[in-house]
Every structure is written in C-alpha cells, then in structure tokens.
Amino acid sequence: MIYRSLRGQWLAIGLEFCGVAFLTLINGVVSVNIGVFWLFLAALVLSFYNLLQRKLTKSYAPLQTAAYSIWGGTILLAVFLPTSVLICN
C-alpha cells in the first residue's frame, strides 16, 4: 500500500512538471514570464498548505481543520478588500 502511494505521488510530480514545462515552452520558445513565477509560487504554497493540513488533522477534528483553513484564507485575502471595494463603487 505504501509503495503504491509513493509511486502515485511520483507520477503526479512528473505530470505536474510536464505541465509547467509545456506552459513554459508555448509556441516553441522558452517564455519565462511573471505567470510562470506565480505558477511556481502557487505550487510551493500549496505544498506547504498540504503539509500543514496533514499535521493539523492529527491534532484536530476535520471540521476544526476546515474552519482554520477558511479563516486563514479570509485573513490573508482581507488585504485586497479595500481595493476591491473601491473598484466596485
């Protein structure tokens, strides 16, 4: 069971790498732009989030873990609230 899971994880990593390589090599030219940077940053943040979730689910109930994730996202996105309110008005 553990062997299967590790093989699946390596397959997922390889598939993700191919996807990033494809996005970088669009039109046959290596195009490293700000979008590729954001893509790598999102992948890095998601990996830390998954590690944190794995650690939190050992200590807290699933509902508590989901609530912490929602509140954490709300606090982090609150930075953009003043700008979005000004754009809507």
N, C-alpha and C positions, 0 to 999 in steps of 0.2 A: 504494500500500500504506500509506504513512504517512497519507494523507488518510482512508482507511477506518478506521484505528485511532483517529485523533483524533475522528472522527465517532462511533465506538462509545463512546469514553470520555465524550464529552459526553452521549450518550444515557444512559449508566449514571449519570452525575451527576444528570441530570434525573429519572431514575426513583428514585434514592435520595432526592432532595429531596421528590418527591411522597409517598414512603413516610413520611418524617419528618413532613411536613405532615398526612398522614392520621392518624398516631398522635397528633399534637398536637390535631387537631380532632375527636376522637372525641366522639360524642353532640352534635355541632353547637356545642360550647363549646370555646373555647381553654383547654386544660388543660396548663399548663406545670408539670410536677412533677419530682421527682427522677429518675424514669425517663427522661424526655426529656433531662435533663442527662447521665445515664450513656450514653444513646444517642449524643449528640454527642461525648462524650469517647471512646467506643469508636471512632467513625468517625475522629476525629483521631489516635488512637494507631495505628489500622490504616493510615492514610495514611503516617505516619512509618515504620512497620514495612515497608511496601511500598517506600518509598524506600531504606531501609537494605538490604533484601534485594537490590534492583537493584544497589546499589553493591557489596555483598559478592559477588554472583555473578560480577562482573567480576574479582575477585581470588582467589576460592577455588572449589574444586570444589563441585558441588551437594550431595554428601554432607557435606562440611565445613560448608557453609552451613546445612543442616538440623540438624546437630549443635549448631552455635552457637545456633540458634533454640530448640532443645529445652532446652539448658542454661540459656539466658537465661530462658525461661519457668519452668523449675524453680526457679531462684534467686528470681525475682520472686514466685512462688506460695508459697515456703517461709515467707514472712511469716505466712501463715494456718495453718501446720502446728500450732502449739501449741493454737490454738483448736479445730481440727478433731479433734485427739487427745482433748481434754477432752470434747467433745461425744459422741464415740463411746464413751467409758468411762462 
